[in-house]
Amino acid sequence: MTDTRFARVKTNGITLHVAEAGRPGDPLLFLLHGFPEYWEAWRGYIEAFAAAGFHVIAPDQRGYNHSDKPADIGAYDLDQLAADILGLADHFRARTFSIVGHDWGGAVGWWLATRHPGRIERAAILNAAHPSVWREAMQENRAQRRKSFYVRLFRLPWLPELLLRRNRYAALAQSLGERHGGVGAAELDRYRAAWAQPGALTAMLNWYRAFLRKDLPFSAVLRIAPPVLLIWGEKDRYGLRELAEASLRLCAEGTARYLPDATHWVQHEKPEQCQAAMLDFLKASPPSTANAVLTRRSSPG
């Protein structure tokens, strides 16, 4: 059994609370949660990946749970979120690292692979489109606009906080309850404690507010160099499968695994499948420059 330990690490001008497992010096792997979760979203994965030979870091990303919560919306710009992870990698003395990211954690993974490809070994993304693809779809795709209505709501001042705080965070609890199997009472109490941290709710929403303000490159001009595995639960109520397909087309070496009976919370609903697929991908030998090939394939669940 590999033990999980906890620390507070200074990075990019703030301090992040991190869960850590595995041996320092082993290949560094970040597990990045999304909204409205925190490091515990990867419970069950942390020890498994450490046992497979990775030095695993699962941070509370900025604004969440026990990590710092800057007040300014601009502090949640994608460049700042990516810089947090680069700073953590520097702290752990790793020039390159791999990423597993779900939801917003996946968006950070995409952005790192876009802006800092030389630092990224591999990126496994779960139910998160590339940020440029997501923004364009919200503007141009009527079905995705409907699915992303909540994003427009979140840009408003104070009202989203008021609505999400009502009835002991009932709306957030309901979103987690969409998982197949739901969320246990003890786990939900820990989530409520994370959401109740001073400033957390506004900080979590500021990720969306900063995203809607950001000048993003057109997806048509992008090319993602690091290998990418995209795992997508097809019953995602927040994102269309075609966003996954459009994101994959940006990749020089990308593979998709579509799970038809999983929702947005795919890593919770299909942990064995997700772990197996990610470990196969993360532990694969890098292709030589001479033999590198373009891969755009998908497989059913």
N, C-alpha and C positions, 0 to 999 in steps of 0.2 A: 504494500500500500504506500503510495506517495503522498506525503503530507502537503497541505496547502498552508502557506504562511502569508502574512500581510505586512505591508510597509507603506510609508508615505514617501513619495519621491518627488523632488523638485525638477520641473521641466518647463521650458518655454515661459518662464516668469510666474508659474503657478505651482501648486503642489497637488499631485494626484494620489489617491488611495488605490493600491494595487493588490490583487491576489497573485501569488507566485507559487510555482511548483517546478520541480525538476532541478537539474544541476546547472549552475552557471558555467558557461563554456559550451554547453550543448547548443544546437541550432536554436535561435531565438524565435519564438512564435507568439504573436499577439492575438488574443481573443477579444474582439471589440463588440460590445453590446449595442443595441439600438434603443429606441423610444418604446415604452417608458421603463426600460429595465435597468439593470446595473450589473456589476460583475457576476452576481449569482445566476444570471442567465446561462452561464457556462458551467454550472455545477454538474458534475458527471463527465464533463469534457476535460476539465483541467487536469485531473489525475490521469485520465486515459492518455492524453497527449504527452504528459510528462513521462509516463511509463513507456511510451513509444520512443523516447529519446530526445524530447524537446525541452528546452527551458521555456516554460509557459508563463506569460504575463497577461492577466485579465484585469485591466484597469476599470475603475469607475471613471468614465470619461468626464471631461470638465463639465461642471454644472450638475453632476449626478451624485447622489448619495453622500459619501464622505469626502469627495474631491472638492477643490476650490470652485467657487461660483462667481466669476467676474460679473459686474453689473452691466457693462456695456454690451449692446447687441453685437457690435462689431467683433467682440472677443470670441464669438462663436462662428466666425467665418471659416470656411473649409480649410483655408490655408493655415489658420491657427490650430484647428483640430488635427490636421496632419502634422504640424510642427510639434504638437504634444507627443505624438508617437515617435517621431524622429528623436526628440529629446530623451524619451525613455530608452530607446535603442542605444543612444550614446551613453546614457547612464550605465547600462548593462554591457557596455563595451562591445557592441555588435555593429559592424559596418552594414551588414545586410541581415534581413529577417523576412519571415513569412507572416501572413495575416489571415485570420479567419474573421469575417465580419458579417453580422446580420443587421438588416434594416439600416439605420443610420451608421452603425459600425461598418456595414458594407459600403456605404457611400464614402466613408473615410478611407476604406481600403481602395476603392476605385480611384479616389483623388491622389492617394500616395502613389499608386501605380501609374497615374497620368503624369504627375508633376515630379516624382522622384523615382523613376524606374530603376535607376542604378542601385537603390537601396533595397529593392523588393525582390526576394527570391521567388515567391509564389503567393498568390492571393486566392483564397476560397471565399466566395461571396454567396450569402444566403438571402434570397428574396430582397434584393436591393438592385435597382437599375443604376447605371452610371448617372451621376448628377446631371450632366448635360442632356442625356436621353430623357430623364425624368422631367426636367423643366420643359423641354420641347414638347413632350407628350401632354403635359398639363396645359400648354398653350394651344396645341393643334389637334389633339385627339379628344373628341367629345366624350367618349366612354371613360377615358382616363381623367378628364376634368371632373366627372361625376365622382369617380373613386377618390380623387384628391381634394374634394370639397373641404375637408377638415383642415387642409394646409392653408387655404385662404382664410378660414376662420381663425387659425392660430396666429395670423399676422396682426390681428387686432390687439390693442393695448388692454390690459386688465380683465376684459371679459372672458377670455379663455381660462385664465387662472380661476376666476369666480366659478365658472361652470365645472371645471375639472375638480375643484376642491369640494363641491357639494356632496353631501351624503357620504362622507368618508371616502372621497375619490372614487365614487361609484362608476363613473364613465371609464376611468383607467382600469379599474378592477374588471369591468365588463369586457374591455378589449383583451385582457389577458385570459378571461374566461372563454374566449373564442377558441382557444387551443383545444384540440381533441383530448379529453381527459381533464380539462380545466386546470385550476390551480388550487392546491390544498390551503386550508385555513391558516396554518402556520406560515406557509410561504407568502400568502397574501398579506399577512400582518407585517412581514419583513418588508414587503414592497411599500405598504402604506407608511412605514417608518422612514423609508428612503425618500418617498415623495414629500413627507412632512419636514424634511431637513430645511432649515431656514434658507430661503432663496432658491430652493431646488426647482420648484414648479416653474417659476419664471425663467430660470436658466435652461431648463429642458425645452421650453417653448422657444427660447431665443435661437436655438439651432434652426428652427423653421424660419424665423424672422430674418436671420442673417442670410439664409439660403435664398430667400425671395428677393433680397437686395443685391445679391452677388452677380457680377458680370461674368457669365460662363462662356467658354468657347463653344462654337457650334460642334455638334457631335461629328459632323461630316469631315472635319479636319483632324480628328483625333485618331491616334493609333496607340494602343496599349501594348507595350513590349513584354512585360513579365507574363508568365503563364497564369491563366485564370481558370478556375473551376467555378461555375455558376450553378448552384442548387436552387431549384425554384418549386415551391409548393403551388400547384396550379389553382387551388381554391383561395388564393390570396384576394381578399376583398379590397385591398389598397392598391394593387398594381396588376396590370394586364400582362399576360405571358409575352405579348409582342414587345414589351419593354425589355424583357430578358433577351429576346432574340436580337433586338436592335443593339443592346449592350454587347452581346457576344460578337457582333459583326465588327466591333472596334478592335478586337483582340487579334494580335499576331498569332497567338497560340491559346485558343479558348475552347473549353469543353463545357457543355451544359448537361445537367441531370434534372429532368422534370419529374416531379412526383405528383401524379394526378389526384391523389386523395389526401394531400396535405394542404394546409392553409399557410398564411403568412408566418406562422410560428413553427416552421418546418423542423427546426433543430430540437424542439421539445416533443414533437409528435412522432418523429422518425429518427430517434437518436442513434439506433444501431446502423441504419442505412447511411445517415449523415457522417457518423464517425468513420465508418469503413471507407466511404467514398473520399473523405477528406484525407485520411491517413494514406491511402493509396496515392493520392495526388501529391500530398506534401512530401512524401518520402521518395517520390520518383526521381531518378537521376536526371540532372539537367541535360538537355540535348546539346551536342557539340555544335559549334557555329557552322561547321561544314554540313552537318546532317539535319539542321533545324528545318522543321516543316510547319506549314500553316495547317492548323487543325480547327475546324469548326463543325463539331458533331454534337449530337444530342442522343440521349438514351432515355427510354421510359423508366418509370419507377420500377 
